[in-house]
Amino acid sequence: MEEEKICSCHKTKERSPEEYKDLIHRLNRIEGQIRGIKGMVENDAYCTDILTQVSAVNAALNSFNKVLLANHIKTCVTQDIKDGKEETVDELVTTLQKLMK
């Protein structure tokens, strides 16, 4: 059996208990909303009612992204710049371009 290799190319981030709890709470709520939409489809709910719920999920995901991005800039990006890792700015720009599609 071949030994499993662990890729060290993935960055990780240790989050504070408060940040972790907030992000997980938001994701749990979004997950519940998605299950609700699935139930609406399964129960033949009216299209506009489903679309309204999808819009609410999109808003919740956007809110999640805003919180995560703000935390990223305040912690990871700021620390990397202090450490002289200027490539982090390019990474941030690329990420923002993906988010703004």
Backbone as CSV, one residue per row, in Angstrom:
resi,resn,N_x,N_y,N_z,CA_x,CA_y,CA_z,C_x,C_y,C_z
1,MET,0.844,-1.182,0.000,0.000,0.000,0.000,0.887,1.242,0.000
2,GLU,0.579,2.179,-0.895,1.366,3.392,-1.016,1.034,4.354,0.124
3,GLU,2.070,4.985,0.658,1.867,5.919,1.760,1.123,7.153,1.266
4,GLU,0.115,7.583,2.009,-0.672,8.750,1.631,0.149,10.013,1.868
5,LYS,0.166,10.887,0.875,0.902,12.145,0.992,-0.068,13.264,1.323
6,ILE,0.355,14.116,2.206,-0.473,15.256,2.594,0.073,16.478,1.869
7,CYS,-0.803,17.163,1.162,-0.396,18.347,0.421,-0.241,19.509,1.396
8,SER,0.906,20.129,1.372,1.138,21.280,2.258,0.842,22.591,1.537
9,CYS,0.180,22.499,0.371,-0.088,23.702,-0.417,-1.353,24.423,0.045
10,HIS,-2.154,23.802,0.897,-3.379,24.429,1.365,-3.115,25.217,2.636
11,LYS,-3.564,26.464,2.611,-3.431,27.293,3.802,-4.574,26.975,4.747
12,THR,-4.346,27.186,6.016,-5.407,27.028,7.003,-5.462,28.290,7.847
13,LYS,-6.529,28.424,8.611,-6.668,29.580,9.490,-7.305,29.133,10.790
14,GLU,-6.669,29.470,11.870,-7.243,29.199,13.180,-8.153,30.370,13.540
15,ARG,-9.428,30.061,13.744,-10.405,31.106,14.046,-10.668,31.177,15.542
16,SER,-11.030,32.370,15.985,-11.412,32.508,17.386,-12.707,31.737,17.611
17,PRO,-12.968,31.341,18.843,-14.231,30.635,19.117,-15.463,31.450,18.700
18,GLU,-15.401,32.767,18.868,-16.532,33.621,18.503,-16.744,33.626,16.992
19,GLU,-15.641,33.782,16.237,-15.748,33.797,14.775,-16.266,32.451,14.280
20,TYR,-15.715,31.372,14.807,-16.133,30.030,14.418,-17.625,29.833,14.680
21,LYS,-18.067,30.201,15.876,-19.467,30.029,16.257,-20.383,30.834,15.337
22,ASP,-20.006,32.065,15.027,-20.815,32.919,14.153,-20.917,32.327,12.752
23,LEU,-19.787,31.903,12.182,-19.795,31.356,10.824,-20.608,30.063,10.753
24,ILE,-20.419,29.185,11.715,-21.170,27.921,11.736,-22.670,28.185,11.909
25,HIS,-23.009,29.143,12.776,-24.425,29.493,12.971,-25.041,29.977,11.657
26,ARG,-24.324,30.833,10.941,-24.816,31.341,9.657,-24.990,30.199,8.658
27,LEU,-24.003,29.311,8.594,-24.076,28.186,7.653,-25.207,27.229,8.002
28,ASN,-25.428,26.997,9.285,-26.537,26.132,9.704,-27.883,26.719,9.282
29,ARG,-28.001,28.052,9.423,-29.233,28.715,9.012,-29.445,28.587,7.499
30,ILE,-28.365,28.798,6.748,-28.434,28.682,5.285,-28.795,27.253,4.883
31,GLU,-28.187,26.295,5.548,-28.483,24.887,5.274,-29.965,24.593,5.514
32,GLY,-30.514,25.144,6.576,-31.933,24.975,6.865,-32.803,25.615,5.799
33,GLN,-32.392,26.791,5.333,-33.143,27.459,4.272,-33.132,26.616,2.990
34,ILE,-31.986,26.020,2.669,-31.878,25.183,1.475,-32.796,23.963,1.608
35,ARG,-32.803,23.343,2.778,-33.703,22.203,3.008,-35.163,22.638,2.852
36,GLY,-35.453,23.844,3.316,-36.808,24.374,3.168,-37.192,24.556,1.707
37,ILE,-36.273,25.052,0.912,-36.538,25.217,-0.521,-36.744,23.863,-1.183
38,LYS,-35.930,22.893,-0.820,-36.085,21.544,-1.365,-37.481,21.014,-1.035
39,GLY,-37.903,21.216,0.205,-39.240,20.792,0.608,-40.330,21.495,-0.184
40,MET,-40.118,22.770,-0.471,-41.094,23.515,-1.262,-41.214,22.918,-2.667
41,VAL,-40.092,22.569,-3.271,-40.110,21.960,-4.602,-40.813,20.608,-4.542
42,GLU,-40.448,19.828,-3.521,-41.061,18.493,-3.372,-42.578,18.583,-3.162
43,ASN,-43.021,19.669,-2.549,-44.455,19.847,-2.269,-45.153,20.724,-3.295
44,ASP,-44.504,20.928,-4.439,-45.090,21.682,-5.554,-45.500,23.104,-5.170
45,ALA,-44.673,23.770,-4.403,-44.959,25.157,-4.017,-44.958,26.049,-5.259
46,TYR,-45.620,27.148,-5.161,-45.720,28.112,-6.253,-44.339,28.719,-6.536
47,CYS,-44.051,28.903,-7.812,-42.716,29.339,-8.258,-42.236,30.613,-7.567
48,THR,-43.080,31.624,-7.490,-42.621,32.881,-6.900,-42.311,32.732,-5.412
49,ASP,-43.015,31.837,-4.743,-42.716,31.580,-3.331,-41.320,30.965,-3.189
50,ILE,-41.002,30.037,-4.093,-39.675,29.420,-4.070,-38.611,30.457,-4.400
51,LEU,-38.871,31.267,-5.418,-37.901,32.296,-5.814,-37.635,33.283,-4.679
52,THR,-38.662,33.598,-3.913,-38.499,34.493,-2.760,-37.554,33.867,-1.736
53,GLN,-37.712,32.576,-1.507,-36.835,31.883,-0.556,-35.408,31.772,-1.083
54,VAL,-35.263,31.551,-2.387,-33.931,31.503,-2.994,-33.249,32.860,-2.838
55,SER,-34.005,33.920,-3.005,-33.460,35.267,-2.820,-32.970,35.465,-1.385
56,ALA,-33.714,34.939,-0.427,-33.306,35.039,0.980,-32.014,34.266,1.224
57,VAL,-31.856,33.095,0.586,-30.628,32.313,0.723,-29.457,33.075,0.109
58,ASN,-29.681,33.670,-1.058,-28.614,34.463,-1.686,-28.175,35.605,-0.780
59,ALA,-29.127,36.266,-0.142,-28.796,37.358,0.778,-28.003,36.832,1.971
60,ALA,-28.392,35.672,2.478,-27.679,35.080,3.616,-26.259,34.688,3.221
61,LEU,-26.084,34.130,2.024,-24.738,33.785,1.543,-23.888,35.026,1.342
62,ASN,-24.489,36.086,0.808,-23.742,37.339,0.644,-23.316,37.902,1.990
63,SER,-24.192,37.810,2.974,-23.860,38.271,4.316,-22.722,37.438,4.904
64,PHE,-22.787,36.127,4.707,-21.715,35.236,5.159,-20.389,35.647,4.515
65,ASN,-20.405,35.871,3.200,-19.193,36.278,2.489,-18.630,37.588,3.027
66,LYS,-19.501,38.544,3.315,-19.040,39.842,3.830,-18.331,39.681,5.173
67,VAL,-18.921,38.868,6.052,-18.321,38.640,7.370,-16.988,37.915,7.225
68,LEU,-16.964,36.863,6.413,-15.737,36.088,6.213,-14.647,36.936,5.570
69,LEU,-15.017,37.736,4.571,-14.043,38.597,3.899,-13.485,39.652,4.850
70,ALA,-14.340,40.254,5.634,-13.873,41.261,6.599,-12.900,40.639,7.594
71,ASN,-13.242,39.464,8.105,-12.345,38.773,9.036,-11.021,38.425,8.355
72,HIS,-11.089,37.994,7.103,-9.885,37.644,6.353,-8.959,38.855,6.203
73,ILE,-9.538,39.979,5.832,-8.729,41.193,5.650,-8.130,41.651,6.977
74,LYS,-8.934,41.623,8.037,-8.470,42.101,9.339,-7.399,41.203,9.959
75,THR,-7.393,39.928,9.591,-6.441,39.005,10.212,-5.379,38.549,9.221
76,CYS,-5.740,37.661,8.321,-4.770,37.032,7.409,-4.037,38.043,6.531
77,VAL,-4.806,38.887,5.847,-4.191,39.832,4.910,-3.308,40.828,5.657
78,THR,-3.827,41.373,6.739,-3.063,42.346,7.521,-1.762,41.731,8.035
79,GLN,-1.840,40.527,8.565,-0.636,39.874,9.099,0.363,39.570,7.989
80,ASP,-0.130,39.077,6.852,0.778,38.767,5.746,1.490,40.010,5.232
81,ILE,0.782,41.126,5.160,1.414,42.371,4.715,2.477,42.799,5.723
82,LYS,2.170,42.696,7.010,3.167,43.019,8.040,4.393,42.124,7.923
83,ASP,4.157,40.860,7.504,5.255,39.898,7.353,5.966,40.028,6.011
84,GLY,5.545,41.011,5.202,6.197,41.233,3.914,5.725,40.329,2.793
85,LYS,4.618,39.643,2.984,4.085,38.734,1.955,3.128,39.513,1.054
86,GLU,3.690,40.274,0.150,2.902,41.137,-0.730,1.996,40.352,-1.675
87,GLU,2.331,39.074,-1.955,1.510,38.268,-2.867,0.097,38.058,-2.333
88,THR,-0.086,38.278,-1.045,-1.415,38.142,-0.446,-2.377,39.181,-1.015
89,VAL,-1.860,40.350,-1.367,-2.705,41.387,-1.967,-3.221,40.905,-3.326
90,ASP,-2.351,40.282,-4.113,-2.776,39.732,-5.406,-3.832,38.656,-5.209
91,GLU,-3.635,37.811,-4.202,-4.602,36.761,-3.887,-5.954,37.372,-3.517
92,LEU,-5.926,38.446,-2.738,-7.152,39.130,-2.334,-7.864,39.725,-3.547
93,VAL,-7.104,40.351,-4.430,-7.687,40.935,-5.642,-8.360,39.848,-6.480
94,THR,-7.695,38.728,-6.655,-8.257,37.609,-7.409,-9.539,37.117,-6.765
95,THR,-9.527,37.004,-5.447,-10.723,36.560,-4.725,-11.872,37.545,-4.900
96,LEU,-11.582,38.836,-4.795,-12.624,39.847,-4.976,-13.194,39.814,-6.391
97,GLN,-12.338,39.591,-7.379,-12.824,39.504,-8.762,-13.769,38.320,-8.926
98,LYS,-13.457,37.200,-8.282,-14.344,36.025,-8.351,-15.685,36.324,-7.673
99,LEU,-15.641,37.023,-6.559,-16.870,37.331,-5.818,-17.767,38.311,-6.562
100,MET,-17.168,39.135,-7.412,-17.927,40.191,-8.092,-18.443,39.778,-9.468
101,LYS,-18.354,38.506,-9.797,-18.862,38.046,-11.103,-20.353,38.152,-11.173
